[in-house]
C-alpha cells in the first residue's frame, strides 16, 4: 500500500483492511459453530450462531460507511480507489457467507424432531474446500496476491462436484425410505448453503483480480 502525505488517509485504508479481516475471522467462526451445531444437534450453539449474525451485519455497515467517507473526502484514484471498491464488494460477500452459516444453524433447529440420518456426517467433508476457499480469498485480498485469488477461483469446480455427489446420496436416501424426506430436505438446504460459500468465495477472488490488475474479471482470463 502506498504511503500518503495525509497520515489519516493511510489510517483509514488500514482500518478498512482491519475491518474486513475481523469480519472474515468472525464469519469463519460462525461457519465452524454452525457445522458443529448441526452435526451434534446442539440447539444452544445454533441459537448463538443466529444471534451473532447481527454483529457481522453491523461490521458490514461500518465498512460501507468508512468506504463512502474515504471516497467522499479523499477522492481516491487508481489502486486506492480499486481497494475501496473491492472492500465494499468483499464486505457484502462476507456478509452473505455469514448468512449461509446462520441458515445452516437454522437447519439444526429444524432437524430437532426428525429422525437422525448418518448422511449428516458428510457435511464437514463437503465444507472443507469452501471454507478453505473463503480463508484463502481473504488472504489474497489482504496481500494483493493475484495467483492465490486465481487458485481460489479454480477450486470451485471441485466444490460443485462434491455437492452433486452429496445431492445424489440424499435423493437415494429419500427414495429408499419416505421417512427420510424431511431430514434429507433439511440436509439439502444445509449442503446448498455450503456450496454457496464456495460461490461467494470465487466472487471475492474476482474482486481481488480486479483490484490487482485494474481489469474486470472474465471467465476466460484464468484459463
N, C-alpha and C positions, 0 to 999 in steps of 0.2 A: 504494500500500500504506500502511495506517495505521501511524503510529509508536506503539510501545507503551512503557509505563513500564519494563518489563524489557528492556534492550538485547539480552540473549541471545535473547529471543523473536524480535526483528526479525532478528537474525543467522541464526537457524535457518530462518526463512521465506526470507530471501535466499539461503541455501545451497541450499535446496530448488529455487529457481528456477535457480541456477547449475548444479546437477547435471543438471537437465532440459536446460538449454541445452547443456552439454558432451556429454551423451548424444545429443542431437539432432545436433550437429555431427559426432560420430564416426559416427553412422548414415548421414548424408549422404555422408561419405567412403566408407563401406562400399558404398553404392549405386553411387557413381561407379566405384569399383575393380571391383566385380562386373560391371558392364556392360562396362567396358573389357576385363576378362578374357575374357568370352565373345565379344566382337567380334574380339579379337586372338588368341584361342585361347591365352591366356597362363596356363598352369597354375601357374606360380610365384605370380603375382598372385592367382589363385583360392585357393591354399592360404593366402596371407596373410589374405585376407578371412575364410576359415573359422576361422583361428586367433584372429583379433581378436575374434570373436563372444563369446568368454568374457569379455573386458574389458567389453563392453557389458552382459552379464548381471550382472556384479559391480556395475555402476553402478545397475542396477535394484534390486539388493538394498540398496545404500546408501540409495537414495531411499525404499524401503519402510521401512527401519529408522528413518530420520530422521522420516518422516511419522508412524509409530507413536509415536515418542518425543514428538513435538510434541503429538499427541492425548492421550497419557497424562499428560504433565507440564504442558502449558499449557491444556488443555481449551478449545481454540479454539471460537468461535461465529461465526455469521453468515458474512461474507465470508472470514474467516481459515479457518474450517472448510471452506468450499467450495474454497478454494485448496489445502488439504492433500489433500482427497478428489480434486480434479482432478489433482493431481500424481501420486497413486497410480494413477489410471486412465491418465493420459498416459504415464507411465513404462512401463506394461505395453504400450501401443500402440506406443511407440517400440521396445521390445524385440522385438516381433513384426515390425516393419518391418525391423529388423536381421536377424532370422531369414530374411526373404524375400531380403535381399541375399546371405546365406550360401547359400540354396538356389539362387540364380542362379549363384553361383560354382561350386557343385557341378555344375551343368549343363555348365560349361566342361570339367570333368574327364570327364564322360560323353560329350561330343562329340568327344573327342580322337581316337578311332579311327574316326570316322564321316565320310562324305563331307561336304565343305563345301557349305553352302546359302547362296545370296545373301540369302535371307529373314532371316538373322541380322542383316543390316544395318538391318532395320526396327525392331529393339528400342530403339535410342536415341530414335527419334521417339515410340515407344509410352511410353517412360519420362518424357518431358519434362513432361507435365502432372502425373502422380502425384508426381514429385519436387517440382515447384513447389507442389503442394497441401501436401505434408509441410512444406516450409520455411515456407510462409505460416501453416499451422496452429500451428507452434511460435512464430512471431512473435505470432500472435493471443493465445496463452496468456501470453507474456511481457508484452504490452502491454494485455491485457484488452480487445482490440479485437473487439467483437461483430460489426460489419459485415464484417470480414475473415474471421472464422470462418464466417459465413453464405455469403460468397463461395466459400470453400473447399468448403463443403458442396455448392453448386450445380455446381462444376467436375467432380464425379464423373460426371455424365451423359456428358460428352464422353469420359471415360476408357473408360466401358463401350462407347460407340460405336466407338472406335478399336480396342479389344480384339476386338470381334466382327468387325471388318473384317480384322484380322490373322489371326484364327482361320480365317476363310474362305480366306485365302491359303494357310495351312498345309494345310487339308483339300484344296484344289485341287492342291497340290504332291504330296500323298500319293496322290491319285487318278491323277495324271499318271504317276507312277513309284513302284512299290513300294519301290525303294531309298531313297526319301525318308522312309519311315515312321519309321525310327529317329531321324534328326536332327530331323525335324519334331515328333516326340513330345517331345524334349528342349526344343525351342524353345517348344512349347506350355506346358510346365511353367514355363519362364522367363517367358513372357508372362503367365501366370496369377499368378505372384508379383508382377509389376509391377502388374497390375490390383489386387491385394490391398493394395499400398502406398497406392493411392488410397482404398480402402475404410477402411483404418485411419486415414488422414488425416481422413476425414469423422468418424470416431469421436472424434478429438482435437478437431475443430471443435465437435462436440456437447457435449463436456466443457467447452469454453470457454463455450458458450452457457449451460450450467447454472451455471457459475462466475459469470458476469456478471449473469444475470437472476435466479438463485435458483430457476428452474423446470426441471423435467425436459424434455428436448428431445422435441418431437413433429414428425413429418414435415410436418404442416400448418403449423407455425409460420413457416418461411421463405417460404411461398408469397406 
